[in-house]
Amino acid sequence: MTFVSHARRASRSPRNCSPKPRNCPATSSSALPDDGTTARPQGRSQEHDAGVSTAAWSPVSLAVVSAGVGCPRPTRLLADWVTEAVCRSLAAGGACAEVEVLELHRLTADLAQHSAQGRASLDLREAIAAVVAADGLVVATPVPTGSPSELFDAFLALLGDRLLSGMPVLLAVDSGSRRQLPDLAQVMRGRLTDVHADPVPTVVVTGLGWRDTACSDAARLRACIDRAAAELAEAMRSQRQ
C-alpha cells in the first residue's frame, strides 16, 4: 500500500509498498468550486496497466480520516491498525491499496475559517477531494462524552450528504472509557447514514487503555477490526465493479 499523510501540502510524504501500485486518478482541487464542494463520482475508472489484469493488484483508493484532538496519537494509532487490516483484506482479494491519511487536528484553523467565512482553504479543499475520490473511507474519532469530536462533526457537516452518498465507511471510535455505552455504535452509525454514507455493519469500539488490554481482550479487538476490515474491503471491491 502507499501511504500519503495529509497535513500541510509542504509536509506530504508518500511511502511506497511492494508491489508498487499505479497512481489512482484523483479529483484536482482546482476543479472544486470556491465553496469546497464537488459531487461524488458515480463510477470508478477501470483502466489498468497493459498486460496486467484488474483482478491482480488493481490499485484502489482508501481515505482515512483521523479526528483525534488534544493528544491525537491514540486515535491515529487506532486508525493505523484498522487501515492495515483493510489493506490486508484487499490484498487477499488481489487489490493493492493507495492510502491517504487526513489528520483533522491539522485542519482546525481551516475548518474554523470555513465556518466563519463560508470559504474553504486550499488545504481543506484538497482534503475534501481526497475523500470524494476514494473507493472507501476509514473514520477514526474519539467519543469521550458519547459524541464524536467537534472536528469530526465540522468536517462531516462540510462534506454533507451529497459528497458521501453511497460511500463505504468503516467507523472506529475510542470511547475513552472502560464502560462501553450500549448504543454508541448505533449513534455513530446514525451520523453516517444521515448523510447517506454506507457504513459497514461492524463498528470498532475501543475503551480506556485499549492499547494495554489483556491478551484475551486484545484478541477480541483484533477479531473485530479484521471483521470490519473484511466488510469494507468487500464493499470497496463492489464499488469498483
ROTI-49197 format. One record per residue: residue number from 1; residue in one letter; chain; x, z, y of N, C-alpha, C in turn. Coordinates in nm, 2 decimals. Layout:
N
num, residu, chaine, n.xx, n.zz, n.yy, ca.xx, ca.zz, ca.yy, c.xx, c.zz, c.yy
NUM, A, A, X, Z, Y, X, Z, Y, X, Z, Y .
...
This chain:
241
num, residu, chaine, n.xx, n.zz, n.yy, ca.xx, ca.zz, ca.yy, c.xx, c.zz, c.yy
1, M, A, 0.08, 0.00, -0.12, 0.00, 0.00, 0.00, 0.09, 0.00, 0.12 .
2, T, A, 0.03, -0.05, 0.23, 0.10, -0.05, 0.36, 0.03, 0.05, 0.45 .
3, F, A, 0.11, 0.14, 0.51, 0.05, 0.24, 0.60, 0.09, 0.20, 0.74 .
4, V, A, -0.01, 0.21, 0.83, 0.02, 0.20, 0.97, -0.04, 0.32, 1.04 .
5, S, A, 0.04, 0.41, 1.10, -0.01, 0.53, 1.16, -0.04, 0.49, 1.31 .
6, H, A, -0.17, 0.50, 1.35, -0.21, 0.46, 1.48, -0.21, 0.58, 1.57 .
7, A, A, -0.12, 0.58, 1.67, -0.11, 0.68, 1.77, -0.12, 0.61, 1.90 .
8, R, A, -0.01, 0.60, 1.98, 0.00, 0.51, 2.09, 0.07, 0.38, 2.03 .
9, R, A, 0.05, 0.27, 2.09, 0.09, 0.14, 2.04, 0.25, 0.15, 2.02 .
10, A, A, 0.32, 0.21, 2.11, 0.46, 0.21, 2.10, 0.52, 0.28, 1.98 .
11, S, A, 0.44, 0.37, 1.92, 0.49, 0.45, 1.81, 0.43, 0.41, 1.68 .
12, R, A, 0.37, 0.30, 1.67, 0.32, 0.25, 1.54, 0.43, 0.21, 1.45 .
13, S, A, 0.43, 0.26, 1.33, 0.55, 0.23, 1.24, 0.50, 0.20, 1.10 .
14, P, A, 0.49, 0.07, 1.06, 0.44, 0.04, 0.93, 0.54, 0.08, 0.82 .
15, R, A, 0.49, 0.12, 0.70, 0.57, 0.15, 0.59, 0.52, 0.06, 0.47 .
16, N, A, 0.61, -0.01, 0.41, 0.56, -0.11, 0.31, 0.57, -0.05, 0.17 .
17, C, A, 0.49, -0.11, 0.08, 0.49, -0.07, -0.06, 0.52, -0.19, -0.14 .
18, S, A, 0.54, -0.18, -0.27, 0.57, -0.29, -0.35, 0.46, -0.30, -0.46 .
19, P, A, 0.40, -0.41, -0.49, 0.43, -0.54, -0.42, 0.37, -0.54, -0.28 .
20, K, A, 0.44, -0.62, -0.19, 0.40, -0.62, -0.05, 0.28, -0.71, -0.03 .
21, P, A, 0.17, -0.66, 0.03, 0.06, -0.75, 0.04, 0.07, -0.84, 0.16 .
22, R, A, 0.00, -0.95, 0.16, -0.01, -1.03, 0.28, -0.09, -0.96, 0.38 .
23, N, A, -0.06, -0.99, 0.51, -0.14, -0.92, 0.62, -0.28, -0.96, 0.61 .
24, C, A, -0.37, -0.86, 0.62, -0.51, -0.89, 0.63, -0.55, -0.93, 0.77 .
25, P, A, -0.65, -1.02, 0.79, -0.70, -1.06, 0.92, -0.75, -0.93, 0.99 .
26, A, A, -0.72, -0.92, 1.12, -0.77, -0.81, 1.20, -0.84, -0.86, 1.32 .
27, T, A, -0.93, -0.77, 1.37, -1.00, -0.81, 1.49, -0.91, -0.78, 1.61 .
28, S, A, -0.88, -0.88, 1.69, -0.80, -0.86, 1.81, -0.87, -0.78, 1.91 .
29, S, A, -0.79, -0.69, 1.97, -0.85, -0.61, 2.08, -0.89, -0.69, 2.20 .
30, S, A, -0.83, -0.81, 2.22, -0.86, -0.89, 2.33, -0.99, -0.96, 2.31 .
31, A, A, -1.04, -0.96, 2.18, -1.17, -1.02, 2.16, -1.29, -0.92, 2.18 .
32, L, A, -1.25, -0.79, 2.21, -1.36, -0.69, 2.23, -1.40, -0.70, 2.38 .
33, P, A, -1.53, -0.68, 2.40, -1.58, -0.67, 2.54, -1.53, -0.54, 2.60 .
34, D, A, -1.55, -0.53, 2.74, -1.50, -0.42, 2.81, -1.55, -0.28, 2.77 .
35, D, A, -1.67, -0.28, 2.71, -1.72, -0.15, 2.66, -1.67, -0.11, 2.53 .
36, G, A, -1.58, -0.19, 2.47, -1.51, -0.14, 2.35, -1.59, -0.16, 2.22 .
37, T, A, -1.70, -0.24, 2.23, -1.78, -0.26, 2.11, -1.77, -0.40, 2.06 .
38, T, A, -1.79, -0.42, 1.93, -1.80, -0.55, 1.87, -1.88, -0.54, 1.74 .
39, A, A, -1.93, -0.65, 1.70, -2.02, -0.65, 1.58, -1.93, -0.64, 1.45 .
40, R, A, -1.98, -0.57, 1.35, -1.91, -0.56, 1.23, -1.92, -0.69, 1.15 .
41, P, A, -1.81, -0.75, 1.10, -1.81, -0.88, 1.04, -1.91, -0.87, 0.91 .
42, Q, A, -1.98, -0.97, 0.89, -2.07, -0.97, 0.78, -2.01, -1.02, 0.65 .
43, G, A, -1.90, -1.09, 0.66, -1.83, -1.14, 0.54, -1.68, -1.12, 0.55 .
44, R, A, -1.61, -1.11, 0.44, -1.47, -1.09, 0.44, -1.40, -1.22, 0.40 .
45, S, A, -1.28, -1.24, 0.45, -1.20, -1.36, 0.41, -1.17, -1.36, 0.27 .
46, Q, A, -1.18, -1.47, 0.20, -1.14, -1.48, 0.06, -1.01, -1.55, 0.04 .
47, E, A, -0.94, -1.58, 0.15, -0.81, -1.65, 0.14, -0.71, -1.58, 0.06 .
48, H, A, -0.62, -1.65, -0.01, -0.51, -1.58, -0.08, -0.39, -1.67, -0.09 .
49, D, A, -0.27, -1.62, -0.11, -0.15, -1.70, -0.12, -0.16, -1.80, -0.23 .
50, A, A, -0.10, -1.92, -0.21, -0.11, -2.03, -0.31, -0.05, -1.98, -0.44 .
51, G, A, -0.13, -2.01, -0.55, -0.09, -1.97, -0.68, -0.11, -1.83, -0.72 .
52, V, A, -0.17, -1.75, -0.63, -0.19, -1.61, -0.66, -0.34, -1.58, -0.66 .
53, S, A, -0.39, -1.54, -0.78, -0.54, -1.51, -0.79, -0.58, -1.40, -0.70 .
54, T, A, -0.70, -1.40, -0.64, -0.75, -1.29, -0.56, -0.78, -1.17, -0.65 .
55, A, A, -0.78, -1.19, -0.78, -0.80, -1.07, -0.87, -0.67, -1.00, -0.89 .
56, A, A, -0.56, -1.05, -0.85, -0.43, -0.99, -0.88, -0.37, -0.95, -0.74 .
57, W, A, -0.37, -0.82, -0.71, -0.31, -0.77, -0.59, -0.36, -0.83, -0.47 .
58, S, A, -0.49, -0.86, -0.46, -0.55, -0.91, -0.34, -0.56, -0.80, -0.24 .
59, P, A, -0.50, -0.82, -0.12, -0.50, -0.71, -0.03, -0.64, -0.68, 0.03 .
60, V, A, -0.67, -0.55, 0.04, -0.79, -0.50, 0.10, -0.75, -0.41, 0.21 .
61, S, A, -0.84, -0.39, 0.31, -0.81, -0.32, 0.43, -0.88, -0.18, 0.42 .
62, L, A, -0.81, -0.07, 0.44, -0.87, 0.06, 0.44, -0.83, 0.13, 0.57 .
63, A, A, -0.93, 0.17, 0.65, -0.91, 0.25, 0.77, -0.93, 0.40, 0.73 .
64, V, A, -0.84, 0.48, 0.79, -0.85, 0.63, 0.76, -0.86, 0.70, 0.90 .
65, V, A, -0.97, 0.77, 0.92, -0.99, 0.85, 1.04, -0.96, 1.00, 1.01 .
66, S, A, -0.86, 1.05, 1.08, -0.83, 1.20, 1.07, -0.87, 1.26, 1.20 .
67, A, A, -0.97, 1.36, 1.19, -1.03, 1.42, 1.31, -0.99, 1.56, 1.33 .
68, G, A, -0.87, 1.60, 1.28, -0.82, 1.73, 1.30, -0.79, 1.76, 1.44 .
69, V, A, -0.81, 1.89, 1.48, -0.79, 1.93, 1.62, -0.70, 2.05, 1.62 .
70, G, A, -0.65, 2.09, 1.73, -0.56, 2.21, 1.74, -0.44, 2.19, 1.66 .
71, C, A, -0.44, 2.23, 1.54, -0.33, 2.20, 1.44, -0.39, 2.10, 1.34 .
72, P, A, -0.37, 1.97, 1.36, -0.44, 1.87, 1.28, -0.38, 1.85, 1.15 .
73, R, A, -0.27, 1.91, 1.11, -0.20, 1.88, 0.99, -0.28, 1.90, 0.86 .
74, P, A, -0.35, 2.01, 0.85, -0.43, 2.03, 0.72, -0.53, 1.91, 0.70 .
75, T, A, -0.60, 1.87, 0.81, -0.69, 1.76, 0.79, -0.62, 1.63, 0.76 .
76, R, A, -0.50, 1.61, 0.82, -0.43, 1.49, 0.79, -0.38, 1.49, 0.65 .
77, L, A, -0.34, 1.61, 0.60, -0.29, 1.62, 0.46, -0.41, 1.59, 0.36 .
78, L, A, -0.52, 1.64, 0.39, -0.64, 1.61, 0.31, -0.67, 1.46, 0.31 .
79, A, A, -0.66, 1.40, 0.43, -0.68, 1.25, 0.44, -0.58, 1.17, 0.36 .
80, D, A, -0.45, 1.22, 0.36, -0.35, 1.15, 0.28, -0.37, 1.16, 0.13 .
81, W, A, -0.41, 1.28, 0.08, -0.45, 1.30, -0.06, -0.56, 1.20, -0.10 .
82, V, A, -0.66, 1.20, -0.02, -0.77, 1.11, -0.05, -0.73, 0.96, -0.05 .
83, T, A, -0.66, 0.93, 0.05, -0.61, 0.79, 0.07, -0.53, 0.74, -0.05 .
84, E, A, -0.43, 0.83, -0.09, -0.35, 0.79, -0.21, -0.44, 0.77, -0.33 .
85, A, A, -0.54, 0.85, -0.35, -0.63, 0.84, -0.47, -0.71, 0.71, -0.46 .
86, V, A, -0.75, 0.67, -0.34, -0.82, 0.54, -0.32, -0.73, 0.43, -0.35 .
87, C, A, -0.61, 0.43, -0.31, -0.51, 0.33, -0.33, -0.48, 0.31, -0.48 .
88, R, A, -0.48, 0.43, -0.55, -0.45, 0.42, -0.70, -0.57, 0.35, -0.77 .
89, S, A, -0.69, 0.39, -0.72, -0.81, 0.33, -0.78, -0.82, 0.18, -0.75 .
90, L, A, -0.78, 0.14, -0.63, -0.78, 0.00, -0.60, -0.68, -0.08, -0.68 .
91, A, A, -0.56, -0.02, -0.70, -0.45, -0.08, -0.78, -0.49, -0.09, -0.92 .
92, A, A, -0.57, 0.00, -0.97, -0.61, -0.01, -1.11, -0.71, -0.13, -1.13 .
93, G, A, -0.77, -0.17, -1.03, -0.86, -0.28, -1.03, -0.80, -0.41, -0.99 .
94, G, A, -0.66, -0.40, -0.96, -0.59, -0.53, -0.92, -0.59, -0.56, -0.78 .
95, A, A, -0.60, -0.46, -0.69, -0.60, -0.48, -0.55, -0.50, -0.39, -0.48 .
96, C, A, -0.43, -0.45, -0.38, -0.33, -0.37, -0.31, -0.39, -0.34, -0.17 .
97, A, A, -0.37, -0.22, -0.12, -0.44, -0.18, 0.00, -0.34, -0.18, 0.12 .
98, E, A, -0.40, -0.22, 0.23, -0.33, -0.21, 0.36, -0.41, -0.09, 0.43 .
99, V, A, -0.34, 0.01, 0.47, -0.40, 0.13, 0.52, -0.36, 0.15, 0.67 .
100, E, A, -0.46, 0.17, 0.75, -0.43, 0.21, 0.89, -0.49, 0.35, 0.92 .
101, V, A, -0.41, 0.44, 0.96, -0.45, 0.58, 0.99, -0.47, 0.60, 1.14 .
102, L, A, -0.59, 0.65, 1.17, -0.62, 0.68, 1.31, -0.63, 0.83, 1.33 .
103, E, A, -0.54, 0.89, 1.41, -0.55, 1.03, 1.43, -0.62, 1.05, 1.57 .
104, L, A, -0.74, 1.10, 1.56, -0.82, 1.11, 1.68, -0.77, 1.21, 1.78 .
105, H, A, -0.69, 1.31, 1.74, -0.64, 1.40, 1.84, -0.55, 1.33, 1.94 .
106, R, A, -0.49, 1.22, 1.90, -0.41, 1.14, 1.99, -0.49, 1.06, 2.09 .
107, L, A, -0.62, 1.05, 2.06, -0.71, 0.97, 2.15, -0.81, 1.06, 2.23 .
108, T, A, -0.77, 1.19, 2.24, -0.86, 1.28, 2.31, -0.89, 1.24, 2.45 .
109, A, A, -0.78, 1.21, 2.53, -0.80, 1.17, 2.67, -0.88, 1.04, 2.68 .
110, D, A, -0.85, 0.94, 2.58, -0.92, 0.81, 2.59, -1.07, 0.83, 2.57 .
111, L, A, -1.11, 0.92, 2.47, -1.25, 0.95, 2.44, -1.32, 1.01, 2.56 .
112, A, A, -1.24, 1.11, 2.63, -1.30, 1.17, 2.75, -1.32, 1.08, 2.86 .
113, Q, A, -1.22, 0.99, 2.88, -1.23, 0.88, 2.98, -1.35, 0.79, 2.96 .
114, H, A, -1.37, 0.76, 2.83, -1.49, 0.67, 2.80, -1.62, 0.74, 2.82 .
115, S, A, -1.62, 0.87, 2.79, -1.74, 0.95, 2.81, -1.78, 0.96, 2.96 .
116, A, A, -1.67, 0.98, 3.04, -1.69, 1.00, 3.19, -1.72, 0.87, 3.26 .
117, Q, A, -1.64, 0.76, 3.22, -1.65, 0.64, 3.30, -1.71, 0.52, 3.23 .
118, G, A, -1.73, 0.53, 3.10, -1.80, 0.43, 3.02, -1.71, 0.31, 2.99 .
119, R, A, -1.58, 0.33, 3.00, -1.49, 0.22, 2.97, -1.39, 0.27, 2.87 .
120, A, A, -1.36, 0.18, 2.77, -1.27, 0.21, 2.66, -1.13, 0.16, 2.69 .
121, S, A, -1.03, 0.25, 2.67, -0.89, 0.21, 2.69, -0.85, 0.11, 2.59 .
122, L, A, -0.73, 0.05, 2.60, -0.69, -0.05, 2.50, -0.66, 0.02, 2.37 .
123, D, A, -0.60, 0.15, 2.38, -0.58, 0.22, 2.25, -0.71, 0.25, 2.18 .
124, L, A, -0.81, 0.29, 2.25, -0.94, 0.32, 2.19, -1.00, 0.19, 2.13 .
125, R, A, -0.99, 0.08, 2.21, -1.04, -0.04, 2.16, -0.97, -0.09, 2.03 .
126, E, A, -0.84, -0.07, 2.02, -0.77, -0.11, 1.90, -0.81, -0.02, 1.79 .
127, A, A, -0.84, 0.11, 1.81, -0.88, 0.20, 1.70, -1.02, 0.15, 1.65 .
128, I, A, -1.11, 0.11, 1.74, -1.24, 0.06, 1.70, -1.22, -0.07, 1.62 .
129, A, A, -1.13, -0.16, 1.67, -1.11, -0.28, 1.60, -1.06, -0.26, 1.45 .
130, A, A, -0.97, -0.16, 1.44, -0.92, -0.13, 1.31, -1.03, -0.08, 1.21 .
131, V, A, -1.12, -0.01, 1.26, -1.23, 0.04, 1.18, -1.33, -0.08, 1.14 .
132, V, A, -1.36, -0.16, 1.24, -1.45, -0.27, 1.22, -1.40, -0.37, 1.12 .
133, A, A, -1.27, -0.39, 1.13, -1.20, -0.49, 1.04, -1.19, -0.45, 0.90 .
134, A, A, -1.20, -0.32, 0.87, -1.17, -0.26, 0.74, -1.28, -0.30, 0.63 .
135, D, A, -1.24, -0.30, 0.51, -1.33, -0.31, 0.40, -1.39, -0.18, 0.36 .
136, G, A, -1.32, -0.07, 0.40, -1.37, 0.06, 0.36, -1.31, 0.16, 0.46 .
137, L, A, -1.37, 0.28, 0.46, -1.33, 0.38, 0.56, -1.32, 0.52, 0.49 .
138, V, A, -1.21, 0.59, 0.52, -1.20, 0.73, 0.48, -1.21, 0.82, 0.61 .
139, V, A, -1.30, 0.92, 0.61, -1.31, 1.01, 0.72, -1.28, 1.15, 0.67 .
140, A, A, -1.18, 1.21, 0.74, -1.14, 1.35, 0.71, -1.16, 1.43, 0.84 .
141, T, A, -1.25, 1.54, 0.83, -1.27, 1.61, 0.95, -1.29, 1.76, 0.92 .
142, P, A, -1.24, 1.85, 1.01, -1.27, 1.99, 0.99, -1.41, 2.02, 1.03 .
143, V, A, -1.47, 2.12, 0.96, -1.61, 2.16, 1.00, -1.61, 2.31, 0.99 .
144, P, A, -1.53, 2.38, 1.07, -1.52, 2.53, 1.06, -1.65, 2.60, 1.09 .
145, T, A, -1.74, 2.54, 1.17, -1.87, 2.61, 1.20, -1.99, 2.54, 1.14 .
146, G, A, -1.96, 2.46, 1.03, -2.07, 2.38, 0.97, -2.10, 2.25, 1.03 .
147, S, A, -2.03, 2.22, 1.14, -2.04, 2.09, 1.21, -1.91, 2.03, 1.23 .
148, P, A, -1.90, 1.89, 1.23, -1.78, 1.82, 1.25, -1.72, 1.85, 1.38 .
149, S, A, -1.59, 1.82, 1.40, -1.52, 1.84, 1.53, -1.58, 1.75, 1.63 .
150, E, A, -1.57, 1.80, 1.76, -1.62, 1.72, 1.87, -1.56, 1.58, 1.88 .
151, L, A, -1.43, 1.57, 1.84, -1.36, 1.44, 1.84, -1.43, 1.35, 1.74 .
152, F, A, -1.47, 1.40, 1.62, -1.53, 1.31, 1.53, -1.67, 1.27, 1.58 .
153, D, A, -1.75, 1.36, 1.64, -1.88, 1.32, 1.69, -1.86, 1.22, 1.81 .
154, A, A, -1.76, 1.24, 1.89, -1.74, 1.15, 2.00, -1.71, 1.01, 1.95 .
155, F, A, -1.62, 1.00, 1.85, -1.58, 0.87, 1.80, -1.70, 0.80, 1.73 .
156, L, A, -1.77, 0.88, 1.65, -1.89, 0.83, 1.58, -1.99, 0.78, 1.68 .
157, A, A, -2.01, 0.85, 1.79, -2.11, 0.81, 1.89, -2.06, 0.68, 1.95 .
158, L, A, -1.93, 0.66, 1.97, -1.88, 0.54, 2.03, -1.90, 0.42, 1.94 .
159, L, A, -1.88, 0.44, 1.81, -1.90, 0.33, 1.72, -2.05, 0.29, 1.71 .
160, G, A, -2.13, 0.39, 1.70, -2.28, 0.37, 1.69, -2.32, 0.31, 1.56 .
161, D, A, -2.45, 0.28, 1.55, -2.50, 0.23, 1.42, -2.47, 0.08, 1.40 .
162, R, A, -2.44, 0.00, 1.50, -2.42, -0.14, 1.48, -2.28, -0.17, 1.42 .
163, L, A, -2.18, -0.09, 1.45, -2.04, -0.12, 1.41, -2.02, -0.07, 1.27 .
164, L, A, -2.09, 0.04, 1.23, -2.06, 0.10, 1.09, -2.17, 0.06, 0.99 .
165, S, A, -2.26, -0.03, 1.03, -2.37, -0.07, 0.94, -2.32, -0.13, 0.81 .
166, G, A, -2.35, -0.07, 0.70, -2.31, -0.12, 0.57, -2.16, -0.08, 0.53 .
167, M, A, -2.09, -0.01, 0.61, -1.95, 0.03, 0.59, -1.94, 0.13, 0.47 .
168, P, A, -1.87, 0.10, 0.37, -1.85, 0.21, 0.26, -1.76, 0.32, 0.32 .
169, V, A, -1.80, 0.44, 0.30, -1.73, 0.55, 0.36, -1.71, 0.66, 0.26 .
170, L, A, -1.58, 0.71, 0.25, -1.56, 0.83, 0.18, -1.54, 0.95, 0.28 .
171, L, A, -1.61, 1.05, 0.26, -1.61, 1.16, 0.35, -1.54, 1.28, 0.29 .
172, A, A, -1.44, 1.34, 0.36, -1.37, 1.45, 0.32, -1.37, 1.56, 0.43 .
173, V, A, -1.42, 1.68, 0.40, -1.44, 1.78, 0.50, -1.37, 1.91, 0.46 .
174, D, A, -1.31, 1.97, 0.56, -1.24, 2.10, 0.54, -1.32, 2.21, 0.62 .
175, S, A, -1.39, 2.29, 0.54, -1.48, 2.39, 0.60, -1.41, 2.50, 0.67 .
176, G, A, -1.28, 2.52, 0.63, -1.21, 2.63, 0.69, -1.26, 2.77, 0.65 .
177, S, A, -1.34, 2.77, 0.54, -1.40, 2.90, 0.49, -1.39, 2.91, 0.34 .
178, R, A, -1.38, 3.03, 0.29, -1.38, 3.05, 0.15, -1.52, 3.04, 0.09 .
179, R, A, -1.62, 3.05, 0.17, -1.76, 3.04, 0.13, -1.81, 2.90, 0.16 .
180, Q, A, -1.84, 2.83, 0.06, -1.89, 2.69, 0.07, -2.04, 2.69, 0.12 .
181, L, A, -2.07, 2.62, 0.23, -2.20, 2.61, 0.27, -2.27, 2.51, 0.18 .
182, P, A, -2.39, 2.55, 0.12, -2.45, 2.47, 0.02, -2.50, 2.33, 0.07 .
183, D, A, -2.54, 2.32, 0.20, -2.59, 2.20, 0.25, -2.49, 2.12, 0.33 .
184, L, A, -2.36, 2.16, 0.33, -2.26, 2.10, 0.42, -2.24, 1.95, 0.38 .
185, A, A, -2.23, 1.92, 0.26, -2.21, 1.78, 0.22, -2.33, 1.69, 0.26 .
186, Q, A, -2.45, 1.75, 0.24, -2.58, 1.68, 0.28, -2.58, 1.65, 0.43 .
187, V, A, -2.54, 1.76, 0.51, -2.54, 1.74, 0.66, -2.44, 1.64, 0.70 .
188, M, A, -2.33, 1.64, 0.64, -2.22, 1.54, 0.68, -2.26, 1.40, 0.64 .
189, R, A, -2.32, 1.39, 0.52, -2.36, 1.25, 0.48, -2.47, 1.20, 0.57 .
190, G, A, -2.55, 1.29, 0.62, -2.66, 1.25, 0.71, -2.61, 1.20, 0.84 .
191, R, A, -2.49, 1.25, 0.89, -2.43, 1.20, 1.01, -2.40, 1.05, 0.99 .
192, L, A, -2.35, 1.01, 0.87, -2.31, 0.87, 0.85, -2.43, 0.78, 0.82 .
193, T, A, -2.53, 0.83, 0.74, -2.64, 0.75, 0.72, -2.72, 0.72, 0.84 .
194, D, A, -2.72, 0.82, 0.94, -2.79, 0.80, 1.07, -2.74, 0.68, 1.14 .
195, V, A, -2.61, 0.64, 1.12, -2.55, 0.52, 1.19, -2.54, 0.41, 1.09 .
196, H, A, -2.62, 0.42, 0.98, -2.63, 0.31, 0.88, -2.50, 0.28, 0.81 .
197, A, A, -2.41, 0.37, 0.81, -2.29, 0.36, 0.72, -2.34, 0.38, 0.57 .
198, D, A, -2.25, 0.35, 0.48, -2.29, 0.37, 0.34, -2.19, 0.47, 0.27 .
199, P, A, -2.21, 0.60, 0.29, -2.12, 0.70, 0.23, -2.13, 0.70, 0.07 .
200, V, A, -2.02, 0.71, 0.01, -2.02, 0.72, -0.14, -2.09, 0.85, -0.18 .
201, P, A, -2.14, 0.86, -0.30, -2.21, 0.98, -0.34, -2.13, 1.11, -0.34 .
202, T, A, -2.01, 1.10, -0.37, -1.93, 1.23, -0.38, -1.86, 1.26, -0.24 .
203, V, A, -1.89, 1.38, -0.19, -1.82, 1.42, -0.07, -1.72, 1.53, -0.11 .
204, V, A, -1.60, 1.51, -0.06, -1.49, 1.60, -0.09, -1.50, 1.72, 0.01 .
205, V, A, -1.52, 1.84, -0.04, -1.53, 1.96, 0.05, -1.42, 2.06, 0.01 .
206, T, A, -1.34, 2.10, 0.10, -1.24, 2.20, 0.08, -1.27, 2.32, 0.16 .
207, G, A, -1.21, 2.43, 0.13, -1.23, 2.56, 0.20, -1.10, 2.62, 0.25 .
208, L, A, -1.10, 2.74, 0.30, -0.98, 2.81, 0.35, -0.88, 2.82, 0.24 .
209, G, A, -0.76, 2.78, 0.27, -0.65, 2.80, 0.18, -0.65, 2.70, 0.06 .
210, W, A, -0.71, 2.58, 0.08, -0.73, 2.49, -0.03, -0.59, 2.44, -0.08 .
211, R, A, -0.49, 2.44, 0.01, -0.36, 2.39, -0.03, -0.29, 2.48, -0.13 .
212, D, A, -0.34, 2.61, -0.13, -0.27, 2.71, -0.21, -0.36, 2.77, -0.32 .
213, T, A, -0.46, 2.69, -0.36, -0.55, 2.74, -0.46, -0.49, 2.75, -0.60 .
214, A, A, -0.55, 2.82, -0.68, -0.51, 2.83, -0.82, -0.51, 2.70, -0.89 .
215, C, A, -0.44, 2.69, -1.00, -0.43, 2.56, -1.07, -0.57, 2.51, -1.11 .
216, S, A, -0.65, 2.60, -1.16, -0.79, 2.55, -1.20, -0.87, 2.49, -1.09 .
217, D, A, -0.86, 2.56, -0.97, -0.93, 2.51, -0.85, -0.87, 2.38, -0.80 .
218, A, A, -0.74, 2.37, -0.81, -0.67, 2.25, -0.77, -0.71, 2.14, -0.85 .
219, A, A, -0.72, 2.16, -0.98, -0.76, 2.06, -1.08, -0.90, 2.01, -1.05 .
220, R, A, -0.99, 2.10, -1.01, -1.13, 2.06, -0.98, -1.13, 1.97, -0.85 .
221, L, A, -1.04, 2.02, -0.75, -1.04, 1.94, -0.63, -0.98, 1.80, -0.65 .
222, R, A, -0.88, 1.79, -0.73, -0.82, 1.66, -0.77, -0.92, 1.57, -0.84 .
223, A, A, -1.00, 1.63, -0.93, -1.10, 1.56, -1.00, -1.21, 1.50, -0.90 .
224, C, A, -1.25, 1.59, -0.81, -1.35, 1.55, -0.71, -1.29, 1.43, -0.62 .
225, I, A, -1.17, 1.45, -0.58, -1.10, 1.34, -0.50, -1.10, 1.21, -0.58 .
226, D, A, -1.06, 1.22, -0.70, -1.04, 1.10, -0.78, -1.18, 1.03, -0.80 .
227, R, A, -1.28, 1.11, -0.82, -1.42, 1.06, -0.84, -1.46, 0.99, -0.72 .
228, A, A, -1.45, 1.05, -0.60, -1.49, 0.99, -0.47, -1.41, 0.86, -0.45 .
229, A, A, -1.28, 0.87, -0.48, -1.19, 0.75, -0.46, -1.23, 0.64, -0.54 .
230, A, A, -1.27, 0.66, -0.66, -1.32, 0.55, -0.75, -1.44, 0.49, -0.70 .
231, E, A, -1.53, 0.58, -0.64, -1.66, 0.53, -0.59, -1.63, 0.44, -0.47 .
232, L, A, -1.54, 0.48, -0.38, -1.51, 0.40, -0.26, -1.44, 0.27, -0.30 .
233, A, A, -1.35, 0.27, -0.40, -1.28, 0.15, -0.44, -1.38, 0.05, -0.50 .
234, E, A, -1.47, 0.10, -0.57, -1.57, 0.01, -0.63, -1.66, -0.05, -0.52 .
235, A, A, -1.70, 0.03, -0.42, -1.78, -0.02, -0.31, -1.70, -0.12, -0.22 .
236, M, A, -1.57, -0.10, -0.21, -1.48, -0.19, -0.13, -1.47, -0.33, -0.21 .
237, R, A, -1.46, -0.32, -0.34, -1.45, -0.44, -0.42, -1.58, -0.52, -0.41 .
238, S, A, -1.69, -0.45, -0.40, -1.82, -0.52, -0.39, -1.83, -0.58, -0.25 .
239, Q, A, -1.77, -0.52, -0.15, -1.77, -0.58, -0.02, -1.70, -0.71, -0.01 .
240, R, A, -1.60, -0.73, -0.10, -1.52, -0.85, -0.09, -1.58, -0.96, -0.18 .
241, Q, A, -1.68, -0.93, -0.26, -1.74, -1.04, -0.34, -1.84, -1.12, -0.27 .
